[in-house]
Amino acid sequence: MSPPTDPDRDRLAALIKRERSSLLDAWRAKVRQLPSAKHLDTPRLDDHMPRLVDEISKLFDTQSPESIMDALRVSSPPAHGQQREAEGFDLEEVVAEYNLLRGCIHDLAERHGIALQGEPFHILNEVLDCAIGLAVQTFATQQALEVQRRREEYLAFVMHDLRTPLNAIALAAGGLDAALSQQQPSDKHAQLLRALRRNVNHLAGLIARVIDENANLQTEVGVRLEKREFDLWPFVESLIHDLHPVAGTSSTELLNEVPEELVVYADANLLRRVFQNLIANAIRYTPRGKIVIGARALDERDHAIECWVADDGSGMPADLVERIFDKGESGAAPGSNSGLGLVIVKTFVEAHGGAVSVDSAERQGSTFRLRLPGKGTA
């Protein structure tokens, strides 16, 4: 037998359903007083609040509500916090929106003779307190990601700017080396020149490492794309040329079966890293065999394409296929970076608005496929 329900709880659920529009109108009038909300039209001002009102009514109405935090976690507050951060709200204003809704519900209940105490009081406060926590958490996370993005962007500019004078110093050092070599320099001059070359190389290595680390951080906080159209066949051909020495040591054949006329719309630097990781991974598991890099057009209207890297190597068991793109789940030997490589592949492809998948079976090889949208849908 079900426990008896609180009559005020049932009345409040019915009241919120019936007065939903007037409740939102009252809330909207108060929120418009917030500085960041003044420029928003009604749909953007409402954002996810109507859905939250429906969820509050549902939680009042149900006999056995699920965990309020779990219900809200997959609902409106996280998305609300993310959107308000993008719209330039202050954190205090995000909190104020929920507290204003709390006040409007209190006023509505009071006008209809419902005392917000006991179980209804606790349910309302728990819902709104959880909603505030989730919205604030997402808001703060988005702000942190933006700070990180700006830091990386600044760092990238600094590192690339440092490369220009460093290259000039390296060229000057090379010129000095050539000039002095014809004049039989003293031991002191030769020693100074060696120190100069050594430190130039050291600085170049440090800059390259910082730039590479900065690029790797993008896999955690979002990827900035610089898309353009380019021919895919010569792009793949140059990759095969670069990786041929690695494949040659294991007697692995690399084949470019991309149509010569196929054009892709993508960030060339990121796509190069995607293919490098996939081909290197295939070489690792195909010590003797064949690796085929292919592609085809999927849709003539939006120019979407599908690319693949297929090998006839050792393949993977079914349980590994399901989690191959999870960090640390590559199945590689300890210390290998192939697990992170496949995470990078997934991140970079999805940043393009595409998708990556794999078909594999033990002792039958693997085929990694990636779908990239065309310029018309980007």
N, C-alpha and C positions, 0 to 999 in steps of 0.2 A: 504494500500500500504506500502511495506517494505521500510525503510529508505535506502538511497544509502550507499554502503559499501566503505571503504577506499581502493583504488586500491593497495596501498603498502601493506596493510594488506592481501589482496588476493594473491598478488605476493609472500609475505613472507611465507604464509601457503604452497603454491605450492612448493616454493624453499626448505623449510625444509623437506617436504615429499620426494622430488626428491634427495636431497643431504644428506639424513639421515645418510647413512653409512660414508661418508666423514666427516660429522659434528661430529659423535661419535669418529671417528679415531683421529681427531684434539683434541677433549676433552680428550680422553684417553692418548694421548701423553703428555699433560700438567699435568694430574692428576698423572701420573707415577712419577713425580718429588716430590710428597708428600712423606715424610719418611714412613708413615704407608701403602702406596699403593704399594711400590716397590716390596713387596713379593707376591702380589695378581696376580693370573692368569687372563686372559681376561674375562671369565664369571663372576668371583667374582668382578672384577674391574667394569665391566659394571653395575652389580647389578640391580638396578631399573631404571637406567638412560634412556635406550632406550624407556621405557614406558613413562617416563616423556617427552621426546622429542616428542613422538606421541601426548601426551596430549596438549603440547604447540601448535603444528600444528593444532590440532582440535579446540582449543580456538581461534586461528587466523582465522580459516576457517568458523566457525559457525556464523550465523546471530545474534542469541540471546543466548550467552553463559550463562550457569548457574553460580551461585556464585562460583568464583574460589576457595575460601577457602573450601566450601562444597565439590567441586569436588576433590580437592587434599586430603582432610581429609580421604576419603575412598580409596585413591589411593596409589601411591608409596612412598611419602616422609616419613610418619611415619615408614613404614617397613624399609626404607633405613637407617634412623637414628638408629633404633634398631640394625640392622645388623652391621653397622659401629662401634657401641659401643662394640659389641661382638668381632669385629676384631681388637680392640685396637686402633682405630683412636682417635686423639685429637679432641676436639670440634671445634677448628679453622680449622682443615682439612676438617671436614664435611661441614662447611660454604664455604670453599675454592672450594670444588667440584662444588657447584651450581654457584658460581661466575665465575669459569672457563668456565662453560657452557654458562653463560651469555656473556662472552667475545667471545667465539667461534661463537655464533649466530650473534653478532655484526660484527665480521670479515666476516662471510659468507654473510651477507646482504650487507656490504660495497663492497665486491668483485663483486657483481652482481648489483651494482648501486641502491640499495634500501636504502633510508634514514630512519634510525630507529628513528623516531620522531612522535609526535602526538599520535594517537590511538595505533599503533603497539608498540611504545616505552612503553606506559603505561601498555598495556596488558603483555608484556614480563616481565617488572619489577614487576608487581603485582603477576604474576605466580611464579616467582623465589623467591620473598620475602616471599610469603606464604609458598612455599616449604621449604625454609630455616627455617622459624619459626616452622613448624610442625616437621621437621627432628630434629632440635635442642631440641624441647620439649621432643620428645621421647627419644633422646639420653640422656638428662639430667635425665629423669625419670628412665631409665635403670641403670644409674650410681648410682642414689640414692637408688634404690632397691638392688644393689650389696653391697653398704655400709651397708644398713640395714641388709642384709643377713649375712654379716661377723660379724656385731655387735651381732646379735642373736646367731650365732654359738659360738663366744667367750664367750658370757654370759652363754650359756648352758654348756660349758666346765667348766667355773668357778663355777657355781652352783653345778654341779655334783662332782667337785673336793672338794668343801666345805662339801658335804654330808659325805665323807669318814671320815675325822677327827671328824666331829660332831657325827657320829654313834659310833666312838670309845669313845668319851667323854660320850655319853649316856650309853654305856655298862659299862664303868668304874663307872659312877654314880650309875647304878643298882647294881654293885658289892659292892660298898661302902654301899649302902642302906641295902643290905642283910647282910653284915658283921656287921654293926653297930646295926642292929635290934636285934642281938643276944647278944649284950653287953650293952643294955640299954643306948644309947648315951645321952649326956647332951642336955639340951634345945638349947644351942648355936649350937652344932653340927647338931642337927635335923633341926634347922632353916636354917643353911647354906646349908644343903642337899636339903631342899625344894626349896630354891632359885636357886640352881644349876639345879634341875629338871625343874623348871618353865622356866628358861632361855634357857635350851636346847630345850624344847618344843616350845618356842617362835621362836628360830632360825630355827628349823625344819619347822615350819609353814611359815616363811618368805621365805625360800628357795623353798618350794613347791609352794608358790604363784608366785614367780618369774619364775619358770620353767613353770607353767601353763600359765602365761601371755605370755611368750616367745612362747609357742606352739600356743596360740590364735593369736598372731601377724602373724604367718605363713599363716593364712587364708587370710591376706591382701596382703602379698608380695611374696607368692609362697611357696610351701611345699617341703621339702626335704624328699625323700623316702628312706627307708631301706627295700627293698623287700626280701622276702624269701618264700619258699613253706612250708605250714603247713596244717594239717588236720582241716577242718572247723567244723566238728561235735563237737569235744571236746571244741573247741574255743567258739562255741555258747552255749554249755552246761554250761561252766563256767560263761558266761554272765548271763544266766538265774538264776544260783545259786546266783550270786551277787545281781541281781535285784528282786529276789523272795520276799524278805521282803517288798519291795515297792509295788509290785503287790498284795501281800497278804492282804494289808490294804484295797484294793478296790475290793477284791474278783475276781481278774482277773487271768485267767489261762494262763501260758506261755508254749508253745509247741515247741519243737525242732524237725523239720521235715527235717533236712539236712541229705542227705545220708551219712552213716558212712564212705564210702570210698572216699568222695569228697575232693580233695586237691585244695587249693587256693594259688595264687602267689600274695602276697601283703605285705604292711607294717602292721605288726600285731598291733602295737600301734595305728596307725591312723584308721585301720579298726575297732578296738575295740571302738573307740570314735564314729565312724559312727553308729555302731549297738546300742551302749548305747543311743545315741540321738534318733534314730528311735524307739527303744523299749520304752524308757521313754516317748516319745511323744505319742506312742500308748496307754500306760498305762493311760496317762492323759485324753485321750478321750474315754477310754473303762473302766469305773468304775466297770462294771459287764459284763464279757464276756470272749472272747478268743483271744489271740494273737499268731499267728503262724509265726515262723521264718523258712524259707525254702530256698532251693537252688537247682540248677540243672546245669549240664554241657551243654554248648551251642555248642561247637565245639571240637571234639576229636583231631584235628590237632594242634590248638594253645591253647587248654585247657581253653578257655574263659568260664566264668560261670555267671549265673544270680542268684542273691540273692533277697529275698523279706521279708518284715515284713508286715503281713496282720492282720487287726483287724476287729471286727464286732461292732465297737463303733458308735459314733455319726456321723462320716463322715464330709464332707465339702461341701459347695455350690460351684457351677461350677466356679464362678468368683474368688474365693479364690484359687482353684486348679491351675489356670493359673499363679498365682504369689506367690505360697507357698514358693518357694525357694529364694524369694527376701528378703533382710534384713528388718525386722520389719513387714513382711506381714504374720505372722504365724496364725493370728486370735486368738492368746492366750490373756489372760488377761494382762492388763498393769503390767509391772514389771517382767513378765515371760521371761525366756531365751530361750524358744522353737524356737522363730524366728531366733535367732543367731545360735541355734543348727542345724537347717535345712540349713542355709548358710554354716556351717562347713561341714555338710554331703555332700553338692554339691561340695564344694571346694576340700575336701579330695578324693572324688570319681573321680572327673575330673583330679586331680593330678596323679591318677593311669592310666589315659588314658581311663577312663570309663565314664559312663553316669548314671544319676539317673532320675526317673520319678515317677509319682503317679497317681493312679486311685482312685477316691473317689466319693461318692454320699451321700447326707444327709440321715441320719438314716440307711445307708447301710454299713458303715465302710470305711476303706481306706487301700490301698495296695501300699506301697513304694517299688519300684524295683530298683536295681542297677546292672549294668553290668560291670564286671571287665575283662579286657583282660588277656590272659594267658601268660606264660613265653615266648612263641614263638613270641609274638607280642609286648612285653614290650620294 
